[in-house]
Amino acid sequence: MATQDEGSGYSGGSGGRGRTRIRNLASAALNADMTIDQATTMLDGMATTMEDMSATMATFDETVARVNTSLDEFEKLTERFSATLERIDASMERIEALLSVPGAAVTAAERVLAMPSELSRRLRGRS
């Protein structure tokens, strides 16, 4: 009977541990190769996604800058509108004051005009 040589793969008639070991190593190498290919494909996909996200974030930054500018302009417009309303309120108070003057004058004129007729009526009533 021949001696068993682990490296030669000889173990009698059916192959041996050496061949099995080589097959296992070859299979592991192929699996590692496929895993590396899958990881490379996944990383390529992630790189594309990251580039797209970078472009999206740049666009988003520009949009946020435009929104901030619009908000600043809206705030200025609101301040001007508020100042205009305050001026309108002040003008309305002055207009109301001016409109009350003729009303007071008419009331005073009615009293003055009513005095002679009232005086005359009182005088007639005494007589």
Secondary structure as GFF3:
##gff-version 3
##sequence-region A 1 127
A	DSSP	alpha_helix	17	126	.	.	.	ID=ss1
###
